[in-house]
């Protein structure tokens, strides 16, 4: 093969290789930008969810939050009052339903783009929401009860009330079982998302670092 043809062939191969590398580099850079945007959006939404939970569990309330609640003809005053107090949780959750639904839907994108193992905070957040709602339902049944067969039954009942009121939000800050769980969620998701945003641990980022001259 003549030298000119050989050089032309080599030049064509080099051009193809460089084009493929450029395309792959663009693809990885585009995927990286998408992951960064997802990480930023996820982190912001988790911060918002933490504030929303603070609002949901705030012991203060307004009459407007349960004014539409209708009393059942068979309900006692104590039963209706308990249902009315517990309903505040569901009223407030409904105000933030769009946020929690978006976080739940985002979980699948997060798993696909960033990693399944890193999506654990999504599951824990959902468990917290379920626990708070379950506590409200339990208190609806526990609060009205006022007759007990003996002191042991009363103490066991009061222990349950205290347990679910703490989840509900009616407790001292140092006895709050939900806040430490939420803090742990934020710490976990912050570590993952900030790592993605800053490119920590990215092999492609290391490849792109300029070579220092001696």
N, C-alpha and C positions, 0 to 999 in steps of 0.2 A: 504494500500500500504506500503510495507516495506520501511524503512527509506533510505536504499541505493538506491532504485528505485526513491524515491521522490527527493533525492539529485541529482541523475543523470538527472532527468527531469528538475529540477530547473536549473542545470548547462547548459543543452541544450538550455533552454529558454533564459538564460542570454547570452549565446554565440550568439544566433540568434539576440537578441536585440543589442548587441555590434557590430555585423557584419553589421546590418542594419544602425546603427548610423554611423559606419565608412564609409559605402558606401555613405550615405547621406552627411557626412562631406566632403568626397572626391568630390562628385558632386558639392557641393556649392563652394568648394575651386577652382575647375576647372572653374566653371562659373564665379567666381570672377576674376580669372586670365584673362579670355577672355574679361571681361568687362574692366579691367585695360589696356590691350593691345589695345582695341578699343578706350578707352579714350585718351591714349597717341598718337595713330595715328591720331585721330580726331583733337586734339589740335595742333599737328605739322602741319597738313594740313590747319587749319584755319590761323595759323601764315603765312604759305606760301601764302595763298589766299590774305591776307592783303598786302603782298609785291607785289603780282601780280597785284592787283588793283592800287597800287602806280605806277607801271610801265605802266599799260594801260592808266592811266589818266595823265601821265607826259606830260606837254605842249611841251617839246622838241621833235623833230622828225628828222628822217633821210630820205633822198630821196629813199633809198632802200626799205622803208616801203610801198611805193605806186608806185614804178616804173612799176609794172605789170598792173596797172590800165589803162584801155583803154577808151579813150574819145569817147563818143557817137557823131555821126555826127550832131545831132540836139542840142547838148549842147553848151551853151555860155561859154566864158572864165570863167565868175564868177561861173556858175553852176558846171563846171568841177573842178575848184579850191576848191569849197565848198565840193564836193563829195570826192575829194582827201584828204582834211584835215580830214574829218569825217571818212574816211576809215581806218585811223591809229588805231582807237579804235578796229575795227573788226580784223585787222591784228594782233594786239597784243593779243586780246582775243583768237585768233586761236592758238597762241603760247602757251597759258596756258589752252587750251581746255581740255587736259587730266586731269589736276588738278581739274578743276571745275566739270568735268563729274564724277570723282572719289568721290568728296565730295557729289555730288547729289546722287550717288548710295549708298554711305555710310549712308545716312540719314535713310534708312530703317533698316539697322542693328542697328543703334543707337537707333531708336525708339523701336525695339524689345528687346534689351539688357539693355538699360539704362532708357528709358521712352519717351513716345510721347510728353509730355509737355516740356521735356528738349531739344527736337529737334528744338525748335523755331529758334535758330540762323541759322540753315540750310535754313529755309524759308526766313529769312531776308537777308541772303547773296545772295540768288537767286534773290530777289527783287532788290537789289542794282545792280547786274549784268544787269538785265533787264532795270533798270532806266538809267544806263550809255549808254547802246546800244540804247535805245529809244531817249536819248538826242542827240546822234550822228545822228540819222535819222532825227530828227527835225531840227538840225542845217544845214543839207544838203539842206533843203528847205528854212530856214530862212536867211542864210548868203547871198545868191545871190540877195535877194530882195532889190531893191533900189528906187522904186517909191511908193509914198504914197499919198493918197487923201488930207491929212491935217496933221498938227503937232500932233494931238491926235493919229492918226493912226501910225505915226512914233514912238511916245513914247511907245505905246502899243507893237509895234514890237520890239523895243529895250529892253523893259522889258522882253519879251520872250527870246530874244537872251541872255540876261544876266543870266536869270534863267537856261537855258539849258547849257550855257557855264560853269556855276558853277558846274553843275553835270558832265559835260564833263571833267572838271579839269582846266579850264582856269579862275581862280579867286584867290583872296588873301586867304591865309590859314585860316584866321579868318572868312571868308565868305563861306568856303567849306561846303556844306551840306552833303557830303558823309563821310568824315573822322569821324565826331562824331557818325554816325550810325555804322561805322565799329568798332570804339572803344567800343561801347556798345555791339556789337556782341562778340568781343573778351572777354570783361569782363564777359558776360553771359556764354560763352562756357568754359572759364577758371574756373569759379566757379563750374560748373557741373563736368568737367573732373578732376579737382584737387581733388574734393570731392571723386570721384570714385577711383582715383589713391592712395590717402592716406587712403582710407577706412573710411572716416568720415561718421558717421551716420549708419554704418553697424552693425546690431544686431549680426551677426555671429562673427564679430571682437570682440565685447564686450564679447561674450560667451567664446572666446578663450583666453581672458586675464587671466593670472595666478592669483590664489587666494592668497592673502597676508596672511601670518601667523601672528597671534597676538603676 
